[in-house]
């Protein structure tokens, strides 16, 4: 059980405090309810660009890192299609330094052409290195628009085209900031060796003067049901061919999300999993294979990825995967196999939440999904899934018409 207290400041900032006496540290985690799905189709990559801009100095503090390091702290951030999340950890006696830093950049960034040019160059270089010049780097630039035709999940968080960042203007980024970076569009979690009453007082001191902003109501186009199989084959200079099979699945808050997560672990979590045992170890069709969920707030994807051995044909590889998925849809998982996977998930959750930063990130995300208290019911939601429920969802999920297949062919394959 993770205990916490919650309050909403007068400007709409949702604030959560979790006390953990086992650590001398405190974590400040701020989740902004904006990600790549909130971008315009002709101006993508802005959420990720802002992840970088937020460390380039704010209106009253020219250097973010310097005062944080002097206070013994460290920080980082990440962007997804749904959110942008910033966090810092420092000794709990220096908590106010962290709140001062975060409040100033929520108030206003140092919007200068110089700062924008520096961060644009960083993001453009990252785009080239990670997505264009790295083996298999462009997978999501290909797979997302194959699977999604209307919903903005059809582009990755980095953006769908490098030119969108290259052409970003100072006015563009100012508009994005004042549209999405607002106290009434954020969740702040403060966790660690802190006193709740004093922590709420400090949160009020540093954040309540920031005015609410006019955050537009999100009205995203829903992805239509996929009714026919989709395929794309590309050839690249990579060591071996790969296959990606993406199935549309439910949203993160749906009950069937837990069925899907259990199915992915049954298929490909560890060397005792079905796909590894049958397709890697026994039939030797793949050098490695995996199954995972994108875990998006809106309906996302269940992906099976396999690195195909040179002796294996692509059609043979796809057929072998489909056979294993069909087995899940045709017959119920044995109770023993399901219990093993549930136990592994429970152990993983317990290990993850032994860390205050992970707890802070999770509390913020559950509050974003609807209510931070959901964090304490996760294990039971996994525990309650039955073999029959998994089979029924597998039968709905793993149909050929619901699948987008990306064949990533190696030009080196003999």
N, C-alpha and C positions, 0 to 999 in steps of 0.2 A: 504494500500500500504506500503510495506517494502522497503525503499530506501537503497541502498548499492553501494559501489564502489569496483571494482575488478581489480586485476593485477596478472600477473604470473611472479614470480621471475626467474632469469636467470637459476636456477637449476630445474625449472619446477614446483615449489610449487605454486599451485593455492591459492591466498590470497584474502579474501573478508573482507571488513570493513563496519560495520553497526553502525551508530551513534544513540544513544538513550539518550537524555538529561534528561529523567525522573528518572534516577537511578544514584546513586553515584558509581556504580560497573562497572566492565568490565569482560567479559567472553572470554576465549581463547578456541576454540574448534578445535581439529585436528582429521579429519577423514582419516584413512588409508584405501585405497581401497583394503582391503584384509580381508577375513573372512573364515569360515569353508569350503566354496566351493573351496578355493584355496589350500587345503591340499591334500596330497597323501592318497589314501585309506588305506594304511598300517600305516600311521602316522597322525591320526586325533587328534583333540583337541589342536593343536598347536596355532591356532589363539587366543583361550581362554587362554591358558597358557601364551601367550605374554601379554595379558591384565594384568596379575599379575606380570610378569617379569619387565614390564615397570615402576613399582613402587618400584623396588628393588635397585635402584641406577643406575646412568649413569656414563660414563667414567670420568667426572670431578666433579660430584656431588654425593657423597656417600649416601646422604639422600635426597629424593625428598620432603617428607612431612614437614620436619623441617623448611626449609626456606620459604615454602609456608605458613605455619601456622603463622610464624613470620610476614609475610606480610598481615595477616588477610584473607588468602584465604582458600578455600576448593576445593576438586577435586573428580572425580570419572571417571568411564569408563564403556563401555558395548561392548559386542561382539555379532555379529549375523552371519548368514551364508554368508552374503555379505560384511560386513564391520567390522572394529574395531574402536571405537570412544572414544576419550579421551577429557575431559573438565575440566576446572578450572574456578573459579570465585573469584575475589578479588577486593579491592578498586581500582578504575581506576588510582589513582596516583601511584599504585604499579604494573602497567601493565608490566613494563619491567622485573620484577622478574618472572612473569609467562612465558614470552617469552624466557628468559634465561633458565629456567627449561625445557621447552618443546624442545628447540633447542638442548640442550645437550643430551637428550635421543633419539632424532631423529638422532643425529650424531653417537652415539654408546652407548650401554648399558654396565654396569659393568658385563661383562661375567665372572662369577666365578662359580666354582662347588658348592660352599657354597650357593650362591644366587639361583642357579638352584635347588638344593636339597630342600631348604626352600619352594620355590614356587611350586615345584612339589608336595610336601606334602600337601600344602594348597589346590591345585586343586584336588588331589586324595581324600582328606577328603570331599571337596565340592561334588565331584562326588558321593561318598558313601552316604552322608547325604541327598542330594537333589534328587538324581536319583535312588538310590538303596534301601535306607532305609526309604524313605518318602512315605506315601500312594499316589498312582497314579504317583509317580515320574518317572517311566520308560516309560510313555506313548509315548514320542517322540523317545525313543530308539526302540519302536515297530512300531509306526505309520509311521515314515519316510521311513524305508526300505520296508514297505508294499506298500507305495504309489509310491516311486521312485525306479527304477531299474538300471538306468544308470547315471543320473545327481548326482553330489556330494551333493545335498540336501538330499540324502538318509541317511546322518548322522547328528545329531544335533551339535550345536556349542561346546558343552562340549566334543564331540568325541564319537565314536561308541563303544570303548572298553577302559576300564581303563588301560589296559596294555600298550596302546600306549603312555600314559604320564609316566607311570612307567619306560618304557624303553627309554625315550627321553634322548639323550646325549647332551653334551655341543656343539658338532659339529653340531648336528641336529638343535639346536635353533639358533646358529650363522648363519647357512645357511638360515633358515627361515627369520631371521631379515634382512640380506643383500639382500635377494631376494625381500622382500615385503615392508620393512620399509625404504622408500626413499622419498625425497622431491618431486620427480616427480611421486609419487604414493600416494599423499596426498592432502587434501583440508584443509586450515586453515581459520577459521572465527574468527574475533575479533569484538565483539559487546559490546555496552555500551556507557558510557560517555567518548568518545574518539574523538580526532581530526584525521580525515582520513590521512592528509598529514604526521603528526608526527607518526601515527601508521604504515603507510607503511614504513617510514624511519626506525623505530625500527624492523619491520619484516625483512627488507633488512639487517640490521646490524647483527641480530642474526641468520638468517637462510640462507642467500645467500652463506656464506662460506662452507655450507654442499654440497658436490659434488653429482651430479646425480648418480644414480645406474642403472645397467642393469636390468630393470624390464621385465620379460618375458611376451610376449603377451598371454593373456588369451585365451585358446582354449578348452572350456569345452564340454563334450559330451551332446548333447541335449536329453532330455527325450522323448522317443517315445510315441505316443498316446496310452493311455490305452484303450484296446478293449474288456476287460472282467472284470467282477466284481471280487474283491479280498476280502478275509475275513480272519480274524485271531481271535481266541478266546483264552484268557488266564484266569487263575484263580489266584487271589491274596488275601491276608489277608487285605482287605479294608472294610470300613463300609458299602458301598453299591455298587452295580454294576453300570457300566457306559458304554455308547456307544459313539464311535467317528466315524463319517462318513466324509471322506475326498474326496473332488472332485478336480480334476486338473483344474486350472484356468489360466488366462492370466498373463503376466508379469506386474510389477508395472507401467511401462511407457505406457501401452496400454490404449486406450480409454475405453475399457470394464472393466478396473479395477474400474472405478467410478460406473459403473452399479453394479458390484459385491459388492462393499462396501455399496451401498444403499440397495441392497437386504439383506445383512447381518443385517443391522439396522432395516429393515422392519420385519425381522424374529425374532430378539432377542435383541433389544436395549431397555431395560426398561420393566416395568410391563404392558405397553399398547401394546407391540409387539405381533405379531401373535403367536409365539411358546409359550410364557409365558401364554397368555390368553387362548389358546386352549388346550395346553398339560399339563400345570402346574395347572392353575386355574380351568378350566372347567372339563377336563377329569382326572386330578390328576394322570397322568402317570409318571411324573417326579417331583423330588423335586427342581431341577433347570435345566435350559437349556440355551445354548448359541450358537451363530454363529459368526465366525470371519475369517479373512483372514490372511495368513502368511505374505502377503505384500512383497514378495521377488522380487528382481530385475529381475531374470529370472522367467519363469512361475512357479507359486507356488500352494498353496492349499486354498480351501474354506472348512472350517471345521465346522461341527455341532456337538456339544458335549452335552450329556444329562446325568444327574445323575438319574438313574432309581430307582423308588420306589420298595420296596420289594414285593409289590402286583402286580407289572407289569412284564410280561414276556418279555424277550429280543426281541423276534420276534414281539410282539405287539408294543414295543417301536420303533423298526426300521420302521415298517409299518406306524405308526402314523407320524413319521418325514417325510417319503417319501410322504405321502398324502399332507402334508403342502407344501413341495417343488414342488410337481406336480401342486398345485393350482397356484403357481407363474408362472409356465411354461405354464399353460393353459389359464389364463385370466389376463388382464392388471390390474395393481394396480390403485386404485382410485387416482385421482389427489390430493385430500385432504390428503390422507395417505402419499403419496410421498412428498408433500409439507412439511408436519410435520417433516419428516425425514431429508429433506434438511435443514430446519431451525435449527434443532438440530445440524447437522454437522457444519453449519455456526457458530453457537454459540460456539461450541467446538473449532473450529479453532481460533476464536477471543480470547477466553479465554486462549488457549495454547500460543498464540503469544503475550500475554501481558507480558510475562516473557522473559528477554534477553537471558537466557540460552536456552530456547526452540527455540527462533528465530535463535540463532547461530547454534544449532544442525540441524534445518530444512534447513537453507541456505546451510550448508555443504552437506546435503543429496541431495538436489535438484541439486547442482553443480555436485555431484557424478553421478546423473542420467542423466546429460546432460547440465543443465543450471540453475543457481541459480534463475534467473528471473521467472522460472516456479512457484515459491512460490506465486507469485501474481495472478496466473491464476487458482489456485486450486478450489476456490469456484465456479467460472463460469463453470468449468468442471463438477462439481456436479449439478449445476443449469440447465445445458443444457441437462441432461439425461431425456428422455421421458419415459412414462409408456410402450410404445411399445418396446423401446430399452431394458428395463429391462425384459420384458416378453420374448423377443427373446433370450437374453443372458441366462436367466434362463432355457429355453428349451434346449439350447446347453449344459449348465453346469450340470444340475441335471438329468443325465441319469444313469441308473444302471451300465452300463459298464464303466462309468467314476468314479466309486466310490470304495474306499477302506474302509472296515468296520472293526473296531476293537471293539470286544466285551470284555469288561474288567469285568470279573465276580467275584463277592464277594464270598469267601469261607464261609462267615458268613451268607449268605442269606438263610433264612428258606424255 
